[in-house]
C-alpha cells in the first residue's frame, strides 16, 4: 500500500507540474507573439490578430481550469485548436504552436476519436483562414504536418499512461488480494489454535474434574475412604501432567511437527485402559489429517469417560491404500449408571471434530450400534 501512496503522490506532483508549465507557456507565448510581425493592433489585420489572441488566451486558461476542476477538457481544446488555426495563418511563425499544443494535449488526455477531432478542427481552421488571406499552400501543408505530429506524440503518451494505469490497478488488486489472503490465513490459524485449546481442555480438564469430584465424594461421605480419595488425587495429578504433555504436543502440531499417529493414539488408549490395534503399514500423514484423527480418538475416549464410565474403549486404526480410517467403540452404560461428568465440557466436541475433518478433507460419523457407541473417521492420505 505504501507503493500505491507514493505513486499517487508522484502523480499529484506531476499533475501540478503540468499546470505550472501550461501557465508559463501562456506567458511565454504572449511575449513571443507580441514581438513578431504582423503585430496585434486596433485596425485591419492587427485587430484580427488581437481578437484571435484574446480567444486563444481564454481557451488556454480554460484548458488549465477545466483540467484542475476535472471538467471536460475537450471544450477549451476545441476552441484553442480553432482559434490557434486562425492565428497560425494571420501571424505565421511561432503561432503554429498554439494548435499544435491543442492537438498534443488532446492526444495526451482524450480518447483517440475526440483527440483526432480536435486536431482536424485546427487543420480545417488554418486551411480556411489560408484560403481567405491567400497564404501559400506549402505553409498550410507544413502546418498540417506539425499538427499531425503533435497529435501522434500525444496519442503515444496517452497509450503509455493507460498502460501505467492498468499496471497500477493490477498492482492494487494484487496487494488487496495478498492482504485478504494474509487475513484469511491469520483467521484460519486462530481457528486452529482455538480448536486445539478446546480439545485439550475437554479431554484433560474433563477427566481431572471427574477425579476431583470423586475425591470430594469419598471425603464427604459418612465414612470417608481416605485411601481411595488419595488415589483420586494422585490420578488428578497424573492427568495434570498429561495435560502439560498434550499442550506441548499441540504446540508441535501447530508447528507441523506431529509425532507418529499410531504411537500417539496408542499411548492415549493405554492410559485410559482401553485396547488399540493398527492394521496396515503406518505412514506419515499431513499434520492436519493426523491431528484430526488423534483428536477424534481423544474426544471419543473423553466421551466414553463422561457418558459410559467404567466402559473400556476399543480403537482400530486402518492404513488403507488411499485413506486412513479410525474407529472407536465402547459399550453403552446401564440406564441407571451414575454419570458425574455428563454435563461437563462445552458440548461442541463432535461438531468441532466434524469441522476439523472437513478441513482435512475427511468425514466423521458417530452413532449407536446395538449396545455400543461407535465413532468413525476417515481422512485421505
C-alpha positions in Angstrom: 0.0 0.0 0.0 3.0 2.3 0.6 3.9 1.9 -3.1 0.4 3.0 -4.2 0.5 6.0 -1.9 3.9 7.0 -3.3 2.6 6.6 -6.8 -0.4 8.8 -6.0 1.9 11.5 -4.6 4.1 11.3 -7.7 1.1 11.7 -10.0 -0.2 14.6 -8.0 3.1 16.4 -8.2 3.3 15.6 -12.0 -0.2 17.0 -12.5 0.6 20.3 -10.8 3.9 20.5 -12.7 2.0 20.2 -16.0 -0.3 23.1 -14.9 2.7 25.2 -14.0 4.2 24.5 -17.4 0.9 25.4 -19.1 0.8 28.7 -17.2 4.4 29.5 -18.0 3.7 28.6 -21.7 0.8 31.1 -21.9 3.1 33.9 -20.6 5.9 32.9 -23.0 3.5 32.7 -25.9 2.1 36.1 -25.2 5.5 37.7 -25.0 6.7 35.9 -28.2 3.6 36.7 -30.3 3.6 40.4 -29.3 7.2 40.6 -30.6 6.7 39.3 -34.2 5.1 40.8 -37.2 2.4 41.5 -38.1 1.8 42.7 -34.5 -1.5 42.9 -32.7 -3.3 46.2 -33.3 -6.6 48.0 -33.5 -7.1 48.2 -37.2 -7.3 45.7 -40.1 -5.2 42.5 -39.8 -3.7 43.8 -36.5 -7.2 43.9 -35.0 -8.0 40.4 -36.2 -4.8 39.2 -34.5 -5.7 41.0 -31.3 -9.1 39.4 -31.2 -7.7 36.0 -32.0 -5.1 36.3 -29.4 -7.8 37.1 -26.8 -9.7 34.0 -27.7 -6.5 31.9 -27.6 -5.7 33.2 -24.1 -9.2 32.5 -22.9 -9.1 29.0 -24.4 -5.7 28.4 -22.9 -6.8 29.5 -19.4 -9.9 27.4 -19.8 -7.7 24.3 -20.6 -5.9 24.8 -17.3 -9.0 25.5 -15.2 -11.1 22.7 -16.8 -8.2 20.2 -16.1 -7.9 21.3 -12.5 -11.7 21.1 -11.9 -12.0 17.7 -13.6 -14.4 19.1 -16.2 -14.5 18.0 -19.9 -11.2 19.5 -21.2 -12.2 18.8 -24.8 -14.3 22.0 -25.0 -11.4 24.5 -24.3 -9.2 22.4 -26.5 -11.6 22.6 -29.5 -11.7 26.4 -29.0 -7.9 26.5 -28.7 -7.4 24.5 -31.9 -9.9 26.6 -33.8 -8.5 30.0 -32.7 -4.9 28.7 -32.9 -5.5 27.6 -36.5 -6.7 31.1 -37.4 -3.8 32.7 -35.6 -1.1 30.5 -37.2 -2.1 31.9 -40.6 -2.7 35.5 -39.6 0.7 35.6 -37.8 2.8 32.9 -39.3 5.7 31.6 -37.3 5.6 30.7 -33.5 1.7 30.9 -33.6 1.6 27.4 -35.1 2.5 26.1 -31.6 -1.0 27.1 -30.4 -3.0 24.5 -32.5 -0.1 22.1 -32.1 -0.3 22.3 -28.3 -4.1 21.8 -28.5 -3.5 18.7 -30.7 -0.9 17.3 -28.3 -2.9 18.0 -25.2 -6.0 16.3 -26.8 -3.9 13.3 -27.8 -2.5 13.0 -24.3 -5.7 13.3 -22.3 -8.6 12.3 -24.5 -9.8 9.2 -26.4 -8.4 8.8 -29.9 -11.6 9.7 -31.6 -12.0 13.0 -29.7 -8.3 14.0 -29.9 -8.4 13.4 -33.7 -11.4 15.7 -34.0 -9.5 18.4 -32.1 -6.6 18.2 -34.4 -8.8 18.1 -37.5 -10.6 21.2 -36.2 -7.2 23.0 -36.0 -6.2 21.8 -39.5 -9.6 23.0 -41.0 -9.4 26.3 -39.2 -5.9 27.2 -40.6 -6.8 25.9 -44.1 -9.9 28.0 -44.2 -8.0 31.0 -43.0 -5.3 30.4 -45.5 -7.9 30.4 -48.3 -9.3 33.7 -47.1 -6.0 35.6 -46.7 -4.2 33.8 -49.5 -1.5 32.0 -47.6 0.9 29.6 -49.5 -0.1 26.0 -49.9 3.4 24.9 -48.8 2.9 26.7 -45.5 -0.5 25.1 -44.9 0.8 21.6 -45.6 3.7 22.2 -43.3 1.4 23.3 -40.5 -0.9 20.3 -41.0 2.2 18.0 -40.7 3.1 19.7 -37.5 -0.4 19.2 -36.1 -0.4 15.5 -37.1 3.0 15.0 -35.5 1.8 16.7 -32.2 -1.3 14.6 -32.2 0.7 11.4 -32.7 3.1 12.3 -29.9 0.1 12.9 -27.6 -1.5 9.6 -28.5 1.7 7.8 -27.7 1.8 9.4 -24.3 -1.9 8.6 -23.8 -1.2 4.9 -24.6 1.8 4.8 -22.2 -0.3 6.4 -19.4 -3.1 3.9 -20.0 -0.7 1.0 -19.7 0.7 2.6 -16.5 -2.8 3.0 -15.1 -3.6 -0.6 -15.9 -0.4 -1.8 -14.3 -1.2 0.3 -11.2 -4.7 -1.2 -10.9 -3.4 -4.7 -11.3 -0.8 -4.0 -8.6 -3.5 -2.6 -6.3 -5.7 -5.6 -6.9 -2.7 -7.9 -6.2 -1.9 -6.1 -3.0 -5.5 -6.3 -1.9 -5.7 -10.0 -2.7 -2.5 -10.6 -0.9 -3.8 -8.7 2.2 -7.1 -10.7 2.1 -5.1 -13.9 1.8 -3.0 -13.0 4.7 -6.0 -12.1 6.8 -7.7 -15.4 5.9 -4.5 -17.3 6.9 -4.4 -15.4 10.2 -8.1 -16.2 10.9 -7.6 -19.8 9.9 -4.6 -20.1 12.3 -6.6 -18.5 15.1 -9.4 -21.1 14.5 -6.9 -23.9 14.5 -5.4 -22.7 17.8 -8.8 -22.3 19.3 -9.7 -25.8 18.3 -6.6 -27.2 19.9 -7.3 -25.3 23.1 -10.8 -26.7 23.2 -9.7 -30.3 22.6 -7.1 -30.1 25.3 -9.4 -28.6 27.9 -12.3 -31.0 27.0 -10.0 -34.0 27.4 -7.7 -33.1 30.3 -9.9 -30.9 32.4 -12.9 -33.1 32.0 -11.0 -36.1 33.3 -9.4 -34.0 36.0 -12.8 -32.8 37.2 -14.0 -36.4 37.4 -11.2 -37.3 39.7 -11.6 -34.2 41.9 -15.4 -34.8 42.2 -14.8 -38.5 43.1 -12.2 -37.5 45.8 -14.7 -35.0 47.2 -17.5 -37.6 47.3 -15.2 -40.1 49.1 -14.1 -37.5 51.6 -17.6 -36.1 52.4 -19.4 -39.4 52.8 -20.4 -40.7 56.2 -17.3 -43.0 56.4 -14.6 -41.2 54.4 -12.4 -43.5 52.3 -9.1 -41.7 52.6 -7.1 -44.3 50.6 -9.4 -44.1 47.6 -9.5 -40.3 47.8 -5.7 -40.2 47.8 -5.7 -42.4 44.7 -8.1 -40.0 43.0 -5.9 -37.1 43.9 -2.9 -38.9 42.5 -4.8 -39.6 39.3 -5.7 -35.9 39.2 -2.0 -35.1 39.4 -1.3 -37.6 36.6 -4.0 -36.0 34.4 -2.4 -32.6 35.0 0.9 -33.9 33.9 -0.8 -35.4 30.8 -2.4 -32.1 30.1 1.0 -30.5 30.0 2.2 -33.2 27.6 -0.8 -32.6 25.5 -0.1 -28.8 25.4 3.4 -29.5 24.2 2.1 -31.9 21.6 -0.4 -29.3 20.4 2.5 -26.8 20.0 4.4 -29.3 18.0 1.3 -30.0 15.8 0.9 -26.3 15.2 4.5 -26.2 14.0 3.7 -29.1 11.6 5.9 -31.5 13.7 3.4 -34.0 14.9 4.7 -37.4 16.0 3.8 -41.0 14.8 0.0 -41.2 14.8 -0.3 -44.9 15.9 2.1 -44.2 18.9 0.2 -41.1 20.0 -3.2 -42.8 19.9 -1.8 -46.0 21.4 -0.4 -44.0 24.4 -3.8 -42.3 24.8 -5.8 -45.5 24.8 -3.3 -47.3 27.1 -3.5 -44.5 29.7 -7.3 -44.9 29.6 -7.2 -48.7 30.0 -8.6 -49.5 26.5 -7.3 -51.6 23.6 -5.6 -50.4 20.5 -4.9 -52.2 17.2 -3.2 -50.9 14.0 -3.9 -52.6 10.6 -1.7 -51.9 7.7 1.7 -50.2 7.3 1.8 -46.9 9.3 2.9 -43.9 7.3 3.3 -40.2 7.9 0.2 -38.1 7.2 -0.2 -34.3 6.7 -0.2 -32.6 10.1 -3.9 -31.5 9.8 -5.1 -35.0 8.9 -3.0 -36.8 11.6 -4.1 -34.3 14.3 -7.8 -34.6 13.2 -7.6 -38.4 13.8 -5.8 -38.1 17.0 -8.3 -35.5 18.3 -11.1 -37.8 17.2 -9.7 -40.7 19.3 -9.1 -38.3 22.2 -12.7 -36.9 22.1 -14.2 -40.4 21.8 -12.2 -41.6 24.9 -13.3 -38.5 26.8 -16.9 -39.0 25.9 -16.7 -42.6 27.0 -15.5 -41.5 30.4 -18.3 -38.9 30.6 -21.2 -41.0 29.3 -20.1 -44.6 30.0 -17.8 -44.5 33.0 -16.0 -47.8 33.6 -16.5 -49.0 30.0 -13.3 -49.6 28.1 -12.8 -48.2 24.6 -11.6 -50.3 21.7 -9.7 -48.4 19.0 -8.8 -49.6 15.5 -6.5 -47.6 13.1 -6.6 -48.8 9.5 -3.9 -47.7 7.0 -5.5 -48.3 3.6 -4.3 -47.6 0.1 -5.7 -44.1 -0.3 -7.1 -43.3 3.1 -6.6 -43.8 6.9 -9.6 -44.9 9.0 -10.2 -44.7 12.7 -12.9 -46.5 14.6 -13.5 -46.0 18.4 -16.2 -48.1 20.1 -17.3 -48.5 23.7 -20.2 -50.3 25.4 -23.0 -48.1 26.5 -23.6 -47.6 30.2 -26.5 -49.1 32.0 -29.6 -46.9 32.2 -29.2 -46.3 36.0 -25.4 -45.9 35.9 -24.0 -42.7 37.5 -22.6 -40.2 35.1 -21.0 -37.5 37.1 -19.4 -35.8 34.1 -22.2 -36.0 31.6 -22.8 -32.2 31.7 -19.1 -31.2 31.8 -17.4 -29.6 28.8 -18.7 -27.2 26.2 -20.8 -29.7 24.3 -19.1 -28.8 21.0 -16.7 -31.8 20.7 -18.2 -33.7 17.8 -19.2 -30.6 15.9 -15.7 -29.3 16.2 -14.3 -32.6 15.1 -16.5 -32.7 12.0 -15.3 -29.2 11.1 -11.7 -30.3 11.6 -12.3 -33.4 9.5 -13.9 -31.4 6.7 -10.9 -29.0 6.7 -8.6 -32.1 6.4 -10.8 -33.4 3.5 -12.2 -36.3 5.6 -15.5 -37.3 7.2 -16.8 -38.2 10.7 -19.7 -40.3 11.9 -20.8 -41.0 15.4 -23.8 -43.3 16.2 -25.2 -46.1 18.3 -24.7 -49.6 17.1 -26.7 -52.1 19.3 -25.2 -51.9 22.7 -22.1 -49.9 21.6 -21.4 -46.4 20.7 -19.2 -46.0 17.6 -17.2 -43.1 16.2 -15.7 -43.5 12.7 -13.4 -41.1 11.0 -11.6 -41.2 7.7 -9.1 -38.9 6.0 -7.4 -39.2 2.6 -3.7 -40.0 2.6 
